[in-house]
Amino acid sequence: MAVLLTALLLSAASASAQRNRAPKATFEAVVERFAYAPGEVARVAARVKVDEGWHLQSTKPSLEYLIPTELSVLPTPDPETPWPPVRVSFPPDKPYQASFEAEPLLVYEGEFDIVAEVPLPHDLPLGTVDLAVELAFQACDDRVCVAPTSTEQTIQLTLAETSGAIDESVAEAFADPGANNDSAPTQQTSLPLILAFGVLGGLILNAMPCVLPILSLKVVGMVKAASGGRAEVTSAALATTAGIFASFLALAAIAIGAKSAGQIVGWGIQFQNPGFVTFLLIVLVLFCLNLWGLFEIPLPRFAAQLGTARQSGGLAGHFSSGLFATLMATPCSAPFLGSAVGFALSQSALTILMVFAAIALGMSIPYLLLALTPSAVSWLPKPGVWMDHMKGFLGFLLAGTAIWLFYVLAAQVSPERLAGIQVGLLALALFCWMKLKTTAALAGRLAVVGLLLSVVGTLAWSFTATGGAAAKREIVQKIAWTDFDAEEAMSLANDGTLVFVDVTADWCATCKVNERLVLETDETEELFSEHQVVAMKADWTNRDDVIAQYLADFGRYAIPFYVLYRPGQEPHVFGELLTRGGLREVVEASAAAPIATADLAR
């Protein structure tokens, strides 16, 4: 009997030990689409199921000794060239009161999905590629936690020339659950506060250098509208507001579509397309010709309405100027705007629409106030000869904006293609002048045909351009910038070195202001030299998925973006507008922080 009892006890103990060694959680790896094209972002989900009565620790545990839940997705076998970093989004964690802790723990229970966004290198061959999906976790019940464990699955991606359809059978795994991004915990952010940021950022956009020339045109337009009475002022203001809202909602729709297709989206990235920049150049040239009196012709009608605010077609002109003001605003990132856009682009489609509508509302505030109090136009001078001089002056402001766009374009296309675009714009101006000066009907028709052909040809020439053939600029800089490398930045910080990363682009006007007033100054050069700060620059002028993913890892989708890596501390993210004093304060405090020395000693 004693032998039998001992055997039963040993059997029970063995069963209990085996039960505690069981993983307590399983997962299935699934892919969102049937196929992906090289260079796209593949979305892989781990569909996790936790045993009843058990839970997994959050990816950000509430206690230091608890093991976080982590998901890794790596190509297998290990490729010779490194892949871009993977961005992992976890669902919101939940509070759980365990018997062994006074404070609630943050955990995952039941069934949930973890989504990984995997940037695929552009040079991947068509066919298939294997990805190793590994889930590491610590499972606990109300009394104990079992040893940390990990489980792995291999999933196969199909690579084709174009992206495949979404696999509807697993689409639910990729629905936006209010994701808790491991690098940007946006679930704690208040949506009303973000909407307020959007309104404030949109209002500030009106004072940014990208929009000021267009705003000056609006002043002239409103003076003209005032001569028609209060009703016309109200109509003009509302038409401009409608144009702004239409543009922002269109941008939101494009962002939602790109995000649903697995692409990383961002504020102002359309300026990475030389065709878009050329389109803006064409519109600016037409604006300038109109203001200088060379474009008083009825064809093409849309262009004539863009630059003028007449009683006939005036509403279309105001609406178009609202559209154009929004397009010119996108390379600028005003204070509060980056936070609002960054939050929106990591959320659901409805949230993206709400935040972009809030930005549109903020940018429209001056026109809405004018619509509510049209008598305010009486503060402006009366129409007269001064307006002709003002129009000529504004034409030169817009020509200056065109020069800036040529500067952007020079970093995106080869010198030969840039010269071709300039010839096309010269031809456009020539045909406008011929149309104005000729009195013969046939010559007028030929001028219009030449005008249309020059527009179409110039756009076609630019849309077929690629950024890889652009001329390399030789720029004298005070700061000794090195090429951006995220892994190198973290490695240097771990070794005790401060690393400052600047994500910039030639089309980002705010970036250029910060460079001129703060970064490329003797004061900053001395600051970086004194504290041996390594300065890295990430140039986002042309499309770069690695940089886009880097921004997304910080929950940012707009530039400028500045971050300081610090030994033994979390990286410090700066605001959109840098100041010399603010930069100095953070660098000096980070260099002197005792925690950095303690960490290095360990």
HELIX and SHEET records of a PDB file:
HELIX    1   1 ALA A    2  ARG A   21  1                                  20    
HELIX    2   2 GLU A  168  PHE A  174  5                                   7    
HELIX    3   3 THR A  186  GLN A  188  5                                   3    
HELIX    4   4 LEU A  191  LEU A  205  1                                  15    
HELIX    5   5 LEU A  212  ALA A  226  1                                  15    
HELIX    6   6 ARG A  230  SER A  260  1                                  31    
HELIX    7   7 ILE A  269  GLN A  272  5                                   4    
HELIX    8   8 PRO A  274  LEU A  291  1                                  18    
HELIX    9   9 ARG A  301  GLY A  307  1                                   7    
HELIX   10  10 GLY A  314  ALA A  329  1                                  16    
HELIX   11  11 LEU A  337  ALA A  344  1                                   8    
HELIX   12  12 ALA A  349  LEU A  372  1                                  24    
HELIX   13  13 PRO A  374  TRP A  379  5                                   6    
HELIX   14  14 VAL A  385  ALA A  410  1                                  26    
HELIX   15  15 PRO A  415  LYS A  437  1                                  23    
HELIX   16  16 ALA A  441  PHE A  463  1                                  23    
HELIX   17  17 GLY A  467  ALA A  469  5                                   3    
HELIX   18  18 ALA A  486  ASN A  494  1                                   9    
HELIX   19  19 ALA A  509  ASN A  514  1                                   6    
HELIX   20  20 GLU A  515  LEU A  519  3                                   5    
HELIX   21  21 ASP A  522  GLU A  530  1                                   9    
HELIX   22  22 ASP A  545  ASP A  553  1                                   9    
HELIX   23  23 ARG A  580  ALA A  592  1                                  13    
HELIX   24  24 PRO A  594  ALA A  601  1                                   8    
SHEET    1   A 5 ALA A  25  VAL A  31  0                                        
SHEET    2   A 5 VAL A  41  VAL A  50 -1                                        
SHEET    3   A 5 GLU A 111  PRO A 119 -1                                        
SHEET    4   A 5 ARG A  87  PHE A  90 -1                                        
SHEET    5   A 5 ASN A 180  ASN A 181 -1                                        
SHEET    1   B 4 LYS A  94  TYR A  96  0                                        
SHEET    2   B 4 LEU A 105  TYR A 108 -1                                        
SHEET    3   B 4 HIS A  55  GLN A  57 -1                                        
SHEET    4   B 4 ALA A 139  CYS A 140 -1                                        
SHEET    1   C 3 GLU A  70  THR A  76  0                                        
SHEET    2   C 3 GLY A 127  PHE A 137 -1                                        
SHEET    3   C 3 THR A 149  LEU A 159 -1                                        
SHEET    1   D 5 TRP A 481  ASP A 483  0                                        
SHEET    2   D 5 VAL A 534  ASP A 539  1                                        
SHEET    3   D 5 VAL A 499  THR A 504  1                                        
SHEET    4   D 5 PHE A 561  TYR A 565 -1                                        
SHEET    5   D 5 HIS A 572  VAL A 573 -1                                        
END                                                                             
